[in-house]
Amino acid sequence: MAVIYYSSTGTVFELAKAAATAAEKAGAEVRLRKVHELAPDEAVAANQGWTDHRAATQHIPVAALDDLEWADAILLGSPTRYGLPAAQLKQFIDTTGPLWAQGRLVNKICSSFTASGTAHGGQESTILAINNTFYHWGSIIVAPGYADPIQFQAGNPYGTSHVSQNGEIPPGRTELAAMDFQARRVVDIARRLRPQLPL
């Protein structure tokens, strides 16, 4: 599984880490990758949380097309920007044309997750926007639905989401448990649909 995300101040990163840990526990080999930062250094420097997060995640490799081709399952995560994924994740998605043209993303097992600064901040539309990419790739979308009791607490059948109050509140027990379930579900469906996988 490739868990590929963008996070400015760390909220989506915490969800991505939870997803990677859950997938590994479920038996998957995992690549946790961040996408390239597009914001200018002065913008990052003007926000202490952004600066701190950049320093804390220097060890996370930057996503490459090889990570997508290598993976049998893919989780994409992004904060909400006006109900859409962040430009940083979108820019990475926009580089996948060569893989798409060769059919190398067909039948990948995919899912997505997000966080927003405010309640009703576009979480569902962000997940749906990310999922539009999967339709074009010919991938198989796995939503968490209400397939586990945690989903009745988390309340988002499209994918894990979190309200951070503009970065002030990190993901809590419910959100991390929902992310854990979503990642395990993706691994499980990948195993069922592609039984030859050594998961």
C-alpha positions in Angstrom: 0.0 0.0 0.0 1.1 3.5 -0.8 -0.2 6.1 1.7 0.4 9.4 -0.1 -0.6 12.7 1.6 -0.2 16.4 1.9 -0.2 18.1 5.2 0.9 21.7 6.1 0.7 21.7 9.9 0.4 18.0 10.6 -3.3 17.0 10.9 -3.5 15.0 7.8 0.0 13.6 8.5 -1.4 12.1 11.8 -4.1 10.4 9.8 -1.7 9.1 7.2 0.6 7.7 9.9 -2.4 5.9 11.5 -3.3 4.5 8.1 0.2 3.3 7.4 0.4 1.6 10.9 -2.9 -0.1 10.5 -2.1 -1.4 7.0 1.2 -2.8 8.2 -0.5 -4.5 11.1 -2.9 -6.0 8.6 0.0 -7.5 6.7 0.7 -5.0 4.0 4.0 -3.6 2.9 3.6 0.1 3.2 5.2 3.2 1.7 4.3 6.4 3.6 5.0 9.4 1.3 4.4 13.1 1.3 3.9 15.1 -1.8 6.2 18.0 -2.8 5.6 21.3 -1.1 4.6 24.1 -3.5 4.3 27.0 -1.1 7.1 29.5 -1.0 9.5 29.3 2.0 8.3 32.7 3.2 4.8 31.5 3.5 5.9 28.4 5.5 8.1 30.6 7.7 5.2 32.9 8.5 3.3 30.0 10.2 5.0 28.4 13.2 2.9 25.2 13.0 3.8 24.9 9.3 7.5 25.5 10.0 7.5 23.0 12.9 5.7 20.3 10.8 8.1 20.7 7.9 11.1 20.1 10.2 9.4 17.2 12.0 8.7 15.3 8.7 12.0 15.8 6.8 12.5 12.1 7.1 9.4 11.3 5.1 10.2 10.6 1.4 8.6 12.6 -1.3 6.1 10.7 -3.4 7.1 9.5 -6.9 5.2 7.9 -9.7 7.0 4.7 -8.8 5.2 4.5 -5.5 1.9 4.4 -7.4 3.0 1.8 -9.9 4.5 -0.3 -7.1 1.4 -0.3 -4.9 -1.6 -2.6 -5.2 -3.6 -0.3 -2.9 -3.4 3.5 -2.6 -4.7 5.9 0.0 -4.6 9.6 -0.8 -5.0 12.2 1.9 -5.3 16.0 1.8 -6.6 18.9 3.8 -9.7 20.6 2.4 -9.1 23.8 0.4 -12.5 25.3 -0.5 -14.0 21.9 -0.7 -11.2 20.6 -2.9 -7.9 18.8 -2.3 -4.8 21.0 -1.7 -2.9 22.1 -4.7 0.1 20.1 -3.6 -1.7 16.8 -3.9 -3.4 17.9 -7.1 -0.1 18.8 -8.6 1.2 15.2 -7.8 -2.0 13.7 -9.3 -1.5 15.8 -12.4 1.9 14.1 -13.0 0.3 10.7 -13.3 -0.6 11.0 -17.0 2.1 8.7 -18.2 1.0 5.9 -15.9 -2.7 6.5 -16.8 -1.9 6.4 -20.5 -0.2 3.0 -20.1 -3.0 1.6 -18.0 -0.7 1.1 -15.0 -3.3 2.4 -12.5 -6.1 0.2 -13.6 -7.6 -2.0 -10.9 -5.6 -0.3 -8.1 -7.6 -0.5 -4.8 -8.0 3.1 -3.7 -9.5 5.2 -0.9 -9.1 8.8 0.4 -9.3 10.9 3.6 -9.2 14.5 4.6 -9.3 17.1 7.3 -10.7 20.6 7.4 -10.3 23.6 9.7 -14.0 24.0 10.4 -17.1 21.9 10.6 -18.9 21.5 7.3 -15.6 22.8 5.7 -15.9 20.7 2.6 -14.8 17.3 3.8 -17.1 15.2 1.7 -16.6 17.2 -1.4 -12.8 17.0 -1.0 -13.0 13.2 -0.8 -15.3 13.0 -3.8 -12.9 15.3 -5.7 -10.0 13.0 -4.9 -12.1 10.0 -5.9 -12.8 11.5 -9.4 -9.1 10.7 -10.1 -9.7 7.1 -9.3 -12.5 6.9 -11.8 -10.2 8.1 -14.5 -7.5 5.7 -13.5 -9.9 2.8 -13.7 -9.2 2.0 -10.0 -11.5 0.3 -7.6 -12.8 2.7 -4.9 -13.2 1.3 -1.4 -15.2 3.5 1.0 -15.4 2.7 4.7 -19.2 3.1 4.6 -20.8 2.0 7.8 -19.1 -1.4 7.7 -17.7 -1.1 11.3 -19.2 0.3 14.5 -16.6 3.1 14.6 -18.2 4.6 11.5 -21.3 5.4 13.4 -19.2 7.5 15.7 -17.0 9.0 13.0 -20.0 9.6 10.8 -18.4 9.9 7.3 -19.0 6.9 5.0 -17.0 8.5 2.2 -13.6 8.4 4.1 -12.0 9.4 7.3 -12.3 13.1 8.1 -11.4 15.4 11.0 -12.2 18.9 12.1 -9.0 20.5 13.3 -10.2 24.0 14.3 -7.5 25.4 12.0 -4.9 23.1 13.3 -5.6 23.5 17.0 -7.2 20.0 17.6 -5.3 16.9 16.5 -7.2 13.8 15.4 -8.6 12.1 18.4 -9.5 8.5 19.3 -12.5 8.3 17.0 -10.8 9.7 14.0 -7.7 7.6 14.4 -9.8 4.5 14.9 -11.8 5.3 11.8 -8.6 5.8 9.8 -7.4 2.4 11.2 -10.5 0.7 10.0 -10.4 2.4 6.6 -6.9 1.3 6.0 -7.6 -2.3 7.2 -10.6 -2.4 5.0 -8.6 -1.4 1.9 -6.0 -4.1 2.7 -8.8 -6.6 3.2 -10.6 -5.7 -0.1 -7.2 -5.8 -2.0 -6.6 -9.2 -0.6 -10.1 -10.5 -1.6 -10.0 -9.0 -5.1 -6.4 -9.8 -5.8 -5.7 -13.1 -3.9 -2.4 -13.5 -5.6 -1.0 -10.6 -3.6 1.5 -11.6 -0.9 -0.3 -9.6 1.8 
